[in-house]
């Protein structure tokens, strides 16, 4: 009897082990092993960004926002069209996902700007019947879209920094590849030896490649996070070189030469714009002073001559 009981217990344990093994194999087959690491990287770079749903959430859902800010966020979500959260997240990606900037906080600040500038407009427009309606409306609209403008401005400055630093990064990348390093090792040198948004983008690309993404996918993901035309051209050339089997050192050399040429042309273009830009301040501030200095004594002499002639008559 005891032996039969032990046999049943052993069979049950064996069946349970087999069931757990089958479940683990099926789960591993359906789940990509790089998914968790990709999620961690996205969470790190986007500062816990999550798509903002259109329905009202409870205060406990987002503990980092105070209850009043949660209500302000929900009001801005109701006033915004569908897809605004995705557009704000794209703006944050272009701006480099500044620390503490999330779509939820931007929605809350949109409501704060709407109410704050609306009240300011009400104070300025309270003196007239038309202004009491027009000024608060203008202030509320401006305050509602002010966070979007700030994020867009931050992204624009970051893209300009990428555009200025890209030729030097490509020069270093070309030198490293021609010295015998692979593309991944050369990109790691660029990320380690340089600073700024270009180094950050190369560092994130390498991290995505280390956890399972292919080089082409990581490069295309980097393009989606930027609006710099030169970087898009560079990534397109690398992708085509990888697909056609062209030596990457040759492509990097040509791209580096082209980037330096474009930077020189941009500098010459900015230099040509200086006389046009300085003309208006010159006419407004400098010309009146010159007229006073040059024509002032003559006007004074003419005035005294008229006074003396009037007295003698």
C-alpha positions as a Markdown table, in Angstrom:
| # | Residue | x | y | z |
|---|---|---|---|---|
| 1 | Unk | 0.0 | 0.0 | 0.0 |
| 2 | Unk | 2.8 | 2.4 | 0.9 |
| 3 | Unk | 4.7 | 1.6 | -2.3 |
| 4 | Unk | 1.6 | 2.3 | -4.4 |
| 5 | Unk | 1.1 | 5.6 | -2.7 |
| 6 | Unk | 4.7 | 6.6 | -3.3 |
| 7 | Unk | 4.3 | 5.6 | -6.9 |
| 8 | Unk | 1.3 | 7.8 | -7.4 |
| 9 | Unk | 3.1 | 10.7 | -5.7 |
| 10 | Unk | 6.1 | 10.2 | -8.0 |
| 11 | Unk | 3.9 | 10.1 | -11.1 |
| 12 | Unk | 2.0 | 13.2 | -10.1 |
| 13 | Unk | 5.3 | 15.1 | -9.5 |
| 14 | Unk | 6.6 | 13.9 | -12.9 |
| 15 | Unk | 3.4 | 15.0 | -14.6 |
| 16 | Unk | 3.7 | 18.4 | -12.9 |
| 17 | Unk | 7.3 | 18.8 | -14.0 |
| 18 | Unk | 6.4 | 18.0 | -17.6 |
| 19 | Unk | 3.5 | 20.5 | -17.5 |
| 20 | Unk | 5.8 | 23.2 | -16.2 |
| 21 | Unk | 8.4 | 22.5 | -18.8 |
| 22 | Unk | 5.8 | 22.6 | -21.6 |
| 23 | Unk | 4.4 | 25.9 | -20.3 |
| 24 | Unk | 7.9 | 27.4 | -20.1 |
| 25 | Unk | 8.8 | 26.3 | -23.6 |
| 26 | Unk | 5.5 | 27.7 | -25.0 |
| 27 | Unk | 5.9 | 31.0 | -23.2 |
| 28 | Unk | 9.5 | 31.3 | -24.4 |
| 29 | Unk | 8.4 | 30.6 | -27.9 |
| 30 | Unk | 5.8 | 33.4 | -27.9 |
| 31 | Unk | 7.8 | 36.1 | -26.1 |
| 32 | Unk | 10.7 | 37.9 | -27.7 |
| 33 | Unk | 13.6 | 37.8 | -25.2 |
| 34 | Unk | 14.6 | 41.4 | -26.2 |
| 35 | Unk | 11.2 | 42.8 | -25.4 |
| 36 | Unk | 11.9 | 43.4 | -21.7 |
| 37 | Unk | 15.3 | 45.1 | -22.4 |
| 38 | Unk | 13.7 | 47.3 | -25.1 |
| 39 | Unk | 11.0 | 48.3 | -22.7 |
| 40 | Unk | 13.7 | 49.2 | -20.1 |
| 41 | Unk | 15.6 | 51.3 | -22.6 |
| 42 | Unk | 12.4 | 53.1 | -23.8 |
| 43 | Unk | 11.5 | 53.8 | -20.2 |
| 44 | Unk | 15.0 | 55.1 | -19.4 |
| 45 | Unk | 15.2 | 57.5 | -22.3 |
| 46 | Unk | 11.5 | 58.6 | -22.4 |
| 47 | Unk | 11.3 | 59.1 | -18.6 |
| 48 | Unk | 8.4 | 56.7 | -18.0 |
| 49 | Unk | 6.4 | 57.9 | -21.0 |
| 50 | Unk | 3.1 | 56.1 | -21.5 |
| 51 | Unk | 0.3 | 56.9 | -24.0 |
| 52 | Unk | -2.2 | 59.1 | -22.4 |
| 53 | Unk | -5.7 | 57.7 | -22.7 |
| 54 | Unk | -8.7 | 59.8 | -23.4 |
| 55 | Unk | -10.7 | 58.7 | -20.4 |
| 56 | Unk | -10.4 | 60.1 | -16.9 |
| 57 | Unk | -7.9 | 58.3 | -14.7 |
| 58 | Unk | -7.9 | 58.1 | -10.9 |
| 59 | Unk | -5.3 | 60.0 | -8.9 |
| 60 | Unk | -3.6 | 56.7 | -7.9 |
| 61 | Unk | -2.9 | 55.8 | -11.5 |
| 62 | Unk | -0.1 | 58.4 | -11.8 |
| 63 | Unk | 1.4 | 58.9 | -8.4 |
| 64 | Unk | 4.0 | 61.4 | -9.6 |
| 65 | Unk | 1.3 | 64.0 | -10.3 |
| 66 | Unk | -0.6 | 65.8 | -7.5 |
| 67 | Unk | -4.4 | 65.4 | -7.5 |
| 68 | Unk | -4.9 | 69.0 | -8.8 |
| 69 | Unk | -2.4 | 68.4 | -11.7 |
| 70 | Unk | -4.2 | 65.1 | -12.5 |
| 71 | Unk | -7.5 | 67.0 | -12.9 |
| 72 | Unk | -5.7 | 69.7 | -15.0 |
| 73 | Unk | -4.3 | 66.9 | -17.2 |
| 74 | Unk | -7.7 | 65.3 | -17.7 |
| 75 | Unk | -9.2 | 68.6 | -18.7 |
| 76 | Unk | -6.5 | 69.3 | -21.3 |
| 77 | Unk | -7.1 | 65.7 | -22.7 |
| 78 | Unk | -10.8 | 66.5 | -23.1 |
| 79 | Unk | -10.0 | 69.8 | -24.9 |
| 80 | Unk | -7.4 | 68.2 | -27.2 |
| 81 | Unk | -8.1 | 66.3 | -30.4 |
| 82 | Unk | -7.4 | 62.6 | -30.7 |
| 83 | Unk | -3.8 | 61.8 | -31.3 |
| 84 | Unk | -2.4 | 64.8 | -29.4 |
| 85 | Unk | -0.6 | 62.6 | -26.9 |
| 86 | Unk | 1.2 | 60.8 | -29.7 |
| 87 | Unk | 2.2 | 64.1 | -31.2 |
| 88 | Unk | 3.5 | 65.4 | -27.9 |
| 89 | Unk | 5.5 | 62.2 | -27.4 |
| 90 | Unk | 7.1 | 62.7 | -30.8 |
| 91 | Unk | 8.0 | 66.3 | -29.9 |
| 92 | Unk | 9.6 | 65.0 | -26.7 |
| 93 | Unk | 11.6 | 62.4 | -28.7 |
| 94 | Unk | 12.8 | 65.1 | -31.0 |
| 95 | Unk | 13.8 | 67.3 | -28.0 |
| 96 | Unk | 15.7 | 64.4 | -26.5 |
| 97 | Unk | 13.1 | 63.5 | -23.8 |
| 98 | Unk | 14.2 | 66.1 | -21.2 |
| 99 | Unk | 14.1 | 64.9 | -17.7 |
| 100 | Unk | 10.7 | 65.3 | -16.0 |
| 101 | Unk | 8.9 | 66.2 | -19.3 |
| 102 | Unk | 6.2 | 63.6 | -20.0 |
| 103 | Unk | 2.9 | 64.0 | -22.1 |
| 104 | Unk | 1.0 | 63.9 | -18.8 |
| 105 | Unk | 2.8 | 66.8 | -17.4 |
| 106 | Unk | 2.5 | 68.7 | -20.7 |
| 107 | Unk | -1.2 | 68.2 | -20.6 |
| 108 | Unk | -1.3 | 69.5 | -17.1 |
| 109 | Unk | 0.7 | 72.6 | -17.9 |
| 110 | Unk | -1.5 | 73.2 | -20.9 |
| 111 | Unk | -4.4 | 73.6 | -18.5 |
| 112 | Unk | -2.4 | 75.8 | -16.2 |
| 113 | Unk | -1.4 | 78.0 | -19.1 |
| 114 | Unk | -5.0 | 78.2 | -20.3 |
| 115 | Unk | -6.3 | 79.4 | -16.9 |
| 116 | Unk | -3.3 | 81.6 | -16.0 |
| 117 | Unk | -3.0 | 83.5 | -19.3 |
| 118 | Unk | -6.8 | 83.6 | -19.6 |
| 119 | Unk | -6.9 | 85.5 | -16.2 |
| 120 | Unk | -4.1 | 87.8 | -17.3 |
| 121 | Unk | -6.1 | 88.6 | -20.5 |
| 122 | Unk | -9.1 | 89.2 | -18.4 |
| 123 | Unk | -7.2 | 91.8 | -16.3 |
| 124 | Unk | -5.9 | 93.6 | -19.3 |
| 125 | Unk | -9.2 | 93.6 | -21.2 |
| 126 | Unk | -11.6 | 94.5 | -18.3 |
| 127 | Unk | -11.5 | 98.2 | -19.3 |
| 128 | Unk | -13.5 | 97.7 | -22.6 |
| 129 | Unk | -16.5 | 95.7 | -23.6 |
| 130 | Unk | -14.7 | 94.1 | -26.5 |
| 131 | Unk | -11.5 | 93.4 | -24.6 |
| 132 | Unk | -13.3 | 91.6 | -21.8 |
| 133 | Unk | -14.1 | 88.8 | -24.3 |
| 134 | Unk | -11.3 | 89.1 | -26.8 |
| 135 | Unk | -8.2 | 89.3 | -24.4 |
| 136 | Unk | -9.1 | 86.3 | -22.2 |
| 137 | Unk | -9.8 | 84.2 | -25.4 |
| 138 | Unk | -6.4 | 85.1 | -26.9 |
| 139 | Unk | -4.6 | 84.6 | -23.6 |
| 140 | Unk | -6.3 | 81.2 | -23.0 |
| 141 | Unk | -5.4 | 79.9 | -26.5 |
| 142 | Unk | -1.8 | 81.2 | -26.2 |
| 143 | Unk | -1.5 | 79.5 | -22.8 |
| 144 | Unk | -2.9 | 76.3 | -24.0 |
| 145 | Unk | -0.4 | 75.9 | -26.8 |
| 146 | Unk | 2.6 | 77.4 | -24.9 |
| 147 | Unk | 3.9 | 74.0 | -23.7 |
| 148 | Unk | 3.8 | 72.7 | -27.3 |
| 149 | Unk | 5.8 | 75.7 | -28.4 |
| 150 | Unk | 8.4 | 75.3 | -25.6 |
| 151 | Unk | 8.9 | 71.6 | -26.5 |
| 152 | Unk | 9.1 | 72.4 | -30.2 |
| 153 | Unk | 11.7 | 75.1 | -29.5 |
| 154 | Unk | 13.8 | 72.7 | -27.4 |
| 155 | Unk | 13.6 | 70.1 | -30.2 |
| 156 | Unk | 14.6 | 72.7 | -32.7 |
| 157 | Unk | 17.7 | 73.7 | -30.7 |
| 158 | Unk | 18.6 | 70.0 | -30.3 |
| 159 | Unk | 18.4 | 69.3 | -34.0 |
| 160 | Unk | 20.6 | 72.3 | -34.7 |
| 161 | Unk | 23.1 | 71.0 | -32.3 |
| 162 | Unk | 23.0 | 67.6 | -34.1 |
| 163 | Unk | 23.4 | 69.3 | -37.4 |
| 164 | Unk | 26.5 | 71.2 | -36.2 |
| 165 | Unk | 28.2 | 68.3 | -34.5 |
| 166 | Unk | 27.4 | 65.6 | -37.1 |
| 167 | Unk | 30.4 | 66.4 | -39.4 |
| 168 | Unk | 32.9 | 66.0 | -36.6 |
| 169 | Unk | 31.3 | 62.8 | -35.4 |
| 170 | Unk | 31.4 | 61.4 | -39.0 |
| 171 | Unk | 35.1 | 62.3 | -39.3 |
| 172 | Unk | 35.8 | 60.4 | -36.1 |
| 173 | Unk | 33.7 | 57.5 | -37.3 |
| 174 | Unk | 35.5 | 57.4 | -40.6 |
| 175 | Unk | 38.9 | 57.5 | -39.0 |
| 176 | Unk | 38.1 | 54.7 | -36.6 |
| 177 | Unk | 36.6 | 52.5 | -39.4 |
| 178 | Unk | 39.6 | 53.0 | -41.7 |
| 179 | Unk | 41.9 | 52.2 | -38.8 |
| 180 | Unk | 40.4 | 48.8 | -38.6 |
| 181 | Unk | 37.6 | 49.0 | -36.2 |
| 182 | Unk | 34.1 | 47.7 | -37.0 |
| 183 | Unk | 31.2 | 50.0 | -37.3 |
| 184 | Unk | 29.8 | 49.1 | -33.8 |
| 185 | Unk | 33.2 | 49.7 | -32.2 |
| 186 | Unk | 33.7 | 53.0 | -34.1 |
| 187 | Unk | 30.2 | 54.2 | -33.0 |
| 188 | Unk | 31.1 | 53.3 | -29.4 |
| 189 | Unk | 34.2 | 55.5 | -29.7 |
| 190 | Unk | 32.0 | 58.4 | -31.0 |
| 191 | Unk | 29.6 | 57.9 | -28.1 |
| 192 | Unk | 32.5 | 57.8 | -25.6 |
| 193 | Unk | 34.8 | 60.6 | -26.9 |
| 194 | Unk | 32.2 | 63.2 | -27.9 |
| 195 | Unk | 29.4 | 65.0 | -26.0 |
| 196 | Unk | 26.0 | 66.3 | -26.9 |
| 197 | Unk | 23.0 | 64.9 | -28.6 |
| 198 | Unk | 25.0 | 63.1 | -31.3 |
| 199 | Unk | 26.8 | 61.1 | -28.7 |
| 200 | Unk | 23.5 | 60.4 | -26.9 |
| 201 | Unk | 21.9 | 59.1 | -30.1 |
| 202 | Unk | 24.8 | 56.8 | -30.9 |
| 203 | Unk | 24.9 | 55.5 | -27.4 |
| 204 | Unk | 21.2 | 54.7 | -27.5 |
| 205 | Unk | 21.6 | 53.0 | -30.9 |
| 206 | Unk | 24.4 | 50.8 | -29.5 |
| 207 | Unk | 22.2 | 49.8 | -26.5 |
| 208 | Unk | 19.4 | 48.9 | -28.8 |
| 209 | Unk | 21.7 | 46.7 | -30.9 |
| 210 | Unk | 23.1 | 45.0 | -27.8 |
| 211 | Unk | 19.7 | 43.8 | -26.7 |
| 212 | Unk | 18.7 | 42.3 | -30.0 |
| 213 | Unk | 17.8 | 44.9 | -32.6 |
| 214 | Unk | 19.6 | 44.8 | -35.9 |
| 215 | Unk | 21.8 | 47.6 | -37.1 |
| 216 | Unk | 19.3 | 48.7 | -39.7 |
| 217 | Unk | 16.4 | 48.8 | -37.2 |
| 218 | Unk | 18.5 | 50.7 | -34.7 |
| 219 | Unk | 19.5 | 53.2 | -37.4 |
| 220 | Unk | 16.0 | 53.7 | -38.6 |
| 221 | Unk | 14.8 | 54.1 | -35.0 |
| 222 | Unk | 17.4 | 56.9 | -34.6 |
| 223 | Unk | 16.1 | 58.6 | -37.7 |
| 224 | Unk | 12.6 | 58.6 | -36.2 |
| 225 | Unk | 13.8 | 60.5 | -33.2 |
| 226 | Unk | 15.3 | 63.4 | -35.2 |
| 227 | Unk | 14.4 | 65.8 | -37.9 |
| 228 | Unk | 17.9 | 66.6 | -39.1 |
| 229 | Unk | 18.1 | 66.1 | -42.9 |
| 230 | Unk | 21.8 | 65.4 | -42.9 |
| 231 | Unk | 21.4 | 62.6 | -40.4 |
| 232 | Unk | 18.6 | 61.1 | -42.4 |
| 233 | Unk | 20.8 | 61.1 | -45.5 |
| 234 | Unk | 23.6 | 59.5 | -43.6 |
| 235 | Unk | 21.4 | 56.7 | -42.2 |
| 236 | Unk | 19.9 | 56.1 | -45.7 |
| 237 | Unk | 23.4 | 55.7 | -47.2 |
| 238 | Unk | 24.4 | 53.3 | -44.4 |
| 239 | Unk | 21.2 | 51.2 | -44.9 |
| 240 | Unk | 21.7 | 51.0 | -48.7 |
| 241 | Unk | 25.4 | 50.1 | -48.2 |
| 242 | Unk | 24.4 | 47.3 | -45.9 |
| 243 | Unk | 21.8 | 46.0 | -48.3 |
| 244 | Unk | 24.0 | 46.2 | -51.4 |
| 245 | Unk | 27.2 | 45.1 | -49.8 |
| 246 | Unk | 29.2 | 48.3 | -50.4 |
| 247 | Unk | 32.3 | 48.8 | -48.2 |
| 248 | Unk | 31.1 | 50.9 | -45.3 |
| 249 | Unk | 34.5 | 52.8 | -45.1 |
| 250 | Unk | 33.9 | 54.2 | -48.6 |
| 251 | Unk | 30.4 | 55.3 | -47.7 |
| 252 | Unk | 31.6 | 57.0 | -44.5 |
| 253 | Unk | 34.3 | 58.8 | -46.3 |
| 254 | Unk | 31.9 | 60.2 | -48.9 |
| 255 | Unk | 29.3 | 61.2 | -46.3 |
| 256 | Unk | 32.0 | 62.9 | -44.1 |
| 257 | Unk | 33.2 | 65.0 | -47.1 |
| 258 | Unk | 29.6 | 65.9 | -48.0 |
| 259 | Unk | 28.8 | 66.9 | -44.4 |
| 260 | Unk | 31.8 | 69.2 | -44.2 |
| 261 | Unk | 30.9 | 70.8 | -47.5 |
| 262 | Unk | 27.3 | 71.4 | -46.3 |
| 263 | Unk | 28.6 | 72.9 | -43.1 |
| 264 | Unk | 30.8 | 75.3 | -45.0 |
| 265 | Unk | 27.9 | 76.3 | -47.3 |
| 266 | Unk | 25.7 | 76.9 | -44.3 |
| 267 | Unk | 28.3 | 79.1 | -42.7 |
| 268 | Unk | 28.7 | 81.1 | -46.0 |
| 269 | Unk | 24.9 | 81.4 | -46.2 |
| 270 | Unk | 24.7 | 82.8 | -42.7 |
| 271 | Unk | 27.5 | 85.3 | -43.5 |
| 272 | Unk | 25.6 | 86.5 | -46.5 |
| 273 | Unk | 22.5 | 87.1 | -44.4 |
| 274 | Unk | 24.3 | 89.4 | -41.9 |
| 275 | Unk | 24.2 | 92.6 | -44.0 |
| 276 | Unk | 20.5 | 92.2 | -44.6 |
| 277 | Unk | 19.8 | 91.4 | -40.9 |
| 278 | Unk | 21.8 | 94.4 | -39.7 |
| 279 | Unk | 20.2 | 96.9 | -42.1 |
| 280 | Unk | 17.0 | 97.4 | -40.1 |
| 281 | Unk | 18.7 | 98.0 | -36.7 |
| 282 | Unk | 21.2 | 100.3 | -38.4 |
| 283 | Unk | 18.4 | 102.4 | -39.9 |
| 284 | Unk | 16.4 | 102.5 | -36.7 |
| 285 | Unk | 19.1 | 103.2 | -34.1 |
| 286 | Unk | 22.2 | 104.5 | -35.9 |
| 287 | Unk | 20.9 | 106.6 | -38.7 |
| 288 | Unk | 18.9 | 109.0 | -36.4 |
| 289 | Unk | 22.0 | 109.6 | -34.2 |
| 290 | Unk | 24.1 | 110.3 | -37.3 |
| 291 | Unk | 21.6 | 112.7 | -38.6 |
| 292 | Unk | 21.5 | 114.6 | -35.3 |
| 293 | Unk | 25.3 | 114.8 | -35.2 |
| 294 | Unk | 25.7 | 115.8 | -38.8 |
| 295 | Unk | 22.7 | 118.0 | -39.3 |
| 296 | Unk | 22.3 | 119.3 | -35.8 |
| 297 | Unk | 24.8 | 122.2 | -36.0 |
| 298 | Unk | 23.5 | 123.3 | -39.3 |
| 299 | Unk | 19.9 | 123.4 | -38.0 |
| 300 | Unk | 21.0 | 125.4 | -34.9 |
| 301 | Unk | 22.8 | 127.9 | -37.1 |
| 302 | Unk | 19.8 | 128.3 | -39.4 |
| 303 | Unk | 17.5 | 128.8 | -36.4 |
| 304 | Unk | 19.8 | 131.5 | -35.0 |
| 305 | Unk | 20.0 | 133.2 | -38.3 |
| 306 | Unk | 16.2 | 133.4 | -38.6 |
| 307 | Unk | 16.0 | 134.7 | -35.0 |
| 308 | Unk | 18.6 | 137.4 | -35.7 |
| 309 | Unk | 17.0 | 138.5 | -38.9 |
| 310 | Unk | 13.6 | 138.7 | -37.2 |
| 311 | Unk | 15.0 | 140.9 | -34.4 |
| 312 | Unk | 16.8 | 143.3 | -36.8 |
| 313 | Unk | 13.6 | 143.8 | -38.8 |
